[in-house]
């Protein structure tokens, strides 16, 4: 019975003052602890401690903090609980690290140390010290959800801005043409009972605008063909009869100046230039890896495509101009005019007009300032 009683007592927790942390040995009473301190093994262990006391203290502190946080994380992850209750659960393990072997002397000091590290929240109340675990994984999930919501809002904002641009251009076109509103449809009215004939084989006008060239067609050859065809159409047709050209009937007709050919629009269907900064706007590219990422155009291929070096990852991509958009720098930033009458000229951004989606550019080596829409100028890469 006496041996069984000793074994039962040895299994449970005993007094802390009779525990040797260095030897990890629990003594039952003062006499046993004294005998242990005089033993040869204890003295050898204390000699090792005297050579590097800070090393052993730091090791025990790290183990104590790790085991304490494991209990808080696994048992009281979402609850507000007393620090003393957590400590009582911790010391139920017989082989636990005792606090008197760490750098902390009290549980309060240890709790505030964890709060400074951002692992728990500490609340000092009249009933005692309460702690609450800070779940970093939950915070990361919430941050990821906020990023997704922001991405959706950015897409909605881009769509809203595109609609506003269309409204502004429609209003400007109405003011230029004098059309105040949409035309109303009316019923067909006939004065007599004559038949109405429709011509289904009408010839198309060769002067109409041709569709946009694709990426794989050389535009220089196409433009050369178009110019040659226009010159042939503009040449006068010689008369079949041998009669001379008749003189003008009056002096007024002869004095009329010849009509000038209408100038073509300086706006081109392509705008990519080397050295500009662009932003990827397509989500399907690499499963959205490069969505909204910025890159620098290193080489333009057939006017409609470009080799782009991504700024953040350094990856080299081949992109079509439909997959990217221009980047607007901050006020005072360097820009390049990529389309319009002044395309290819460098300048400085002086002002942005959000209502009309335009920016005021001061051209380089000149005091001239011009107003251009957002898609006609782009930020230049500064090495």
Secondary structure, DSSP 8 states (H G I E B T S, - for coil): -HHHHHHHHHHS---GGGEETTTTEE-SSHHHHHHHHTSHHHHHHHHHHHH-HHHHHHHHHHHHHHHHHHHHHHHSSS-EEEHHHHHHHHTTSTT---GGGSS-SSHHHHHHHHHHTTSEEEEEETTEEEEEE--HHHHHHHHHHHHHHHHHHHHHHHHHHHHHHHHHHHHHHHHHHT--S---------SSS------TT----TTS------TTS-HHHHHHHHHHHHHHHHS----SS-------SSHHHHHS---------S--S----TTBEEEE--STGGGGTTTT-EEEEEEEETTTEEEEEETTT--EEEEEGGGEEE----TT-EEEE-SSTTTT-EEEEEEEETTTTEEEEEETTS--EEEEEGGGEEEB---
